[in-house]
Amino acid sequence: MGGEPVSHGAWPYDEKPLIVFWETTKACLLKCKHCRAEAITSALPGELTTEEGLRLIDEVASFGRPSPILVLTGGDALMRRDFWTLVDHAVSQGVRLAVAPSVTPLLTRDVAREMARRGVSAVSLSLDSPYPEVHDTIRGIPGTWRRTIRALEWFRDAGVRVQVNTVVMRETVSGLPDMVKLLLDLGIRVWEVFYLVPTGRAGRSMDLTPEEWEDVSHFLYEASKYGLKVRTTEGPMFRRVAIVRRLLEEAGRPDLVEELDSSLGSLYRALTSRLRQLLGEPPGGAEPGAHTVATRDGRGIVFIDYKGNVYPSGFLPVPAGNIRVKSLREIYRGSTLFRMLRHGSFKGRCGVCEFRDVCGGSRARAYAYHGDVLAEDPACPYRPGGYSALLAKAGLRLPLPKAAPAAGGSA
């Protein structure tokens, strides 16, 4: 999220991450039922001090320009008393700064204006459903949906780039088409869709089946035709879908697109039908806003927890080191875990898939289900070679085109 557009092809993933997420605190006033951080209402002992936080920001800046995007997250970063000190230091060091605050009474119109004044590049707010009762049940506090709508308007009016984050899980999947309409009505043009990983408070009962995830990926590509920039977190199979659908459409082969659609399930048909009912057919000539940036856990993505432990992502609880012991640069470039994930020697179908570089599967989900960061992604039903055969019918073939430029990236 956030930042100026950066060409994926030019980004030196072996040298520096594209996005650094810092879990500034565990403290948060929400009670989200799927919370990755298992956040609580007050800070835990061992949290990075202000001095350590400033040093971390300096380390992010030391990667050179363009700097990685630094995302202050949590818990809720607004729960830190030194929040504005951290913001000011990041901006002064030329770090592209984004914030992912929780929507609580701490987030006010004045806070939104102050973030804009101090140079925060972008903000992401979570909105999991177009239906207030569903979102509030997930977030654990009545009234959170309505406060989130107001906060989105505050940031928009203040001139801060805003994206909405939506977690797809059993309770939210049916509302996706109405979410698209709501976002467009609010003037939101960047949508980060999180494919649930059963970690933290999120249980496996909240997860979808592989076939349903495939339906969701195809639906999101359709949603991207309405002026939305759609990115996914822990849903890299979306890139496979987007690349192939785009190639077939550009080749003028609606028959093969229809063949592709016919292989999908009832969820895709229901979601797409509802989308068309709400918004009509997508405008002709518009380029789909489906982002295919080939980041993944450990490749362009770094997560630092409140104690300074460094992980390939916030959903993959396997530490590679601690910034109190080694520099972030040393850990990202030199740790066995990060090097292994960037190299991409995956197992099972992920290891032989023609999309393994641009996708590579969710390493966090592989670990959650198999206890192995290199295992195949259990959410993906794709059989390697299938899309290559479909493209061949249109006289098309891989290698894949270069990934689209990104205003940030996703895992």
Disulfide bonds with the S-S distance in Angstrom:
none
